[in-house]
């Protein structure tokens, strides 16, 4: 099993910044991808940003140029730096990890609330 612990959510005014961190622990073999998703009430969870094992990144169009995903200094951590935040960025943000051993496995964190006030 893999555990994901998120931190860094909170309340910020529009135009401000927040930094989310996700630390993975447990039975980790070879991480293929780590990423951040977000979800608002009544809506599907959507991809915000992801970083692949080769270091390449992927972003939702709505956050391109404002958010940056990177690997943390500690092993098996990922950081989401969120700048120029907008009220529409308000959501619960979830960390996700995909890895392959003898089969693909996907894991999720508990989620952290990000609220951007106008």
C-alpha positions in Angstrom: 0.0 0.0 0.0 1.0 3.6 -0.6 0.0 6.5 1.5 -0.2 10.1 0.2 -0.1 13.0 2.7 -1.0 16.4 1.4 -0.4 19.8 3.0 -0.5 23.5 2.2 -4.1 24.2 1.4 -5.9 27.2 2.9 -7.6 30.5 2.3 -6.1 33.1 0.1 -7.2 36.3 -1.7 -7.5 36.4 -5.5 -4.1 37.1 -7.0 -2.3 35.4 -4.1 -0.2 32.2 -4.0 -0.3 28.8 -2.3 2.1 25.9 -2.3 0.7 22.3 -2.0 3.0 19.5 -1.0 2.4 15.7 -1.3 4.6 13.1 0.3 4.3 9.4 -0.7 5.3 6.6 1.6 4.8 2.8 1.8 5.4 0.2 -0.8 6.8 2.2 -3.6 8.3 0.5 -6.6 8.5 2.7 -9.6 6.4 5.8 -9.8 5.1 6.4 -13.2 3.3 9.6 -12.5 2.4 11.9 -9.6 -0.2 14.7 -10.0 -2.8 16.9 -8.6 -6.5 16.8 -9.3 -9.2 19.0 -8.0 -12.9 18.7 -7.4 -15.8 21.0 -6.7 -19.2 19.9 -5.4 -21.3 18.3 -8.1 -18.4 18.1 -10.6 -16.0 15.4 -11.7 -12.5 15.4 -10.4 -10.2 17.0 -13.0 -6.5 16.9 -13.7 -4.7 20.1 -12.6 -1.1 19.1 -13.2 1.0 16.0 -13.4 4.7 15.1 -13.6 5.8 11.9 -15.3 8.8 9.7 -14.4 10.9 11.2 -17.2 10.3 14.7 -15.8 7.8 15.9 -18.3 4.8 17.8 -17.1 1.2 18.3 -18.1 -1.2 21.1 -17.1 -4.8 21.8 -17.5 -5.4 24.7 -19.9 -7.0 26.7 -17.0 -3.8 26.7 -14.9 -1.1 26.8 -17.6 1.3 29.6 -16.8 0.0 30.1 -13.3 0.7 26.7 -11.6 4.0 24.8 -11.6 4.4 21.2 -10.6 7.8 19.9 -9.5 9.5 17.2 -7.5 10.3 18.1 -4.0 13.7 17.8 -2.4 12.6 14.8 -0.3 12.2 11.5 -2.1 8.7 10.7 -3.5 7.3 14.2 -3.0 5.7 16.5 -5.4 5.0 20.2 -5.1 2.3 22.3 -6.8 3.1 26.0 -6.7 0.0 28.0 -7.4 0.3 31.7 -8.3 -2.2 34.3 -9.5 -5.0 32.3 -7.9 -8.5 33.0 -9.0 -11.8 32.3 -7.2 -12.5 29.6 -9.8 -9.5 27.7 -8.5 -11.4 27.1 -5.3 -11.7 23.3 -4.8 -10.5 20.3 -2.9 -7.2 19.3 -4.3 -6.1 15.7 -4.3 -2.7 14.2 -4.8 -2.5 11.1 -7.0 0.2 8.5 -7.7 0.4 5.9 -10.4 2.9 3.1 -10.3 3.6 -0.2 -12.0 4.8 -3.4 -10.3 3.2 -6.5 -11.6 0.1 -4.4 -12.3 -0.9 -0.8 -12.5 -1.9 0.8 -9.2 -3.4 4.2 -8.5 -3.5 5.9 -5.1 -5.1 9.1 -3.8 -4.6 11.4 -0.9 -7.3 12.6 1.4 -7.6 16.0 -0.2 -6.8 19.5 0.9 -9.2 22.5 0.6 -8.1 25.5 -1.4 -10.3 28.6 -1.1 -9.7 31.7 -3.1 -11.7 34.8 -2.1 -12.6 37.6 -4.5 
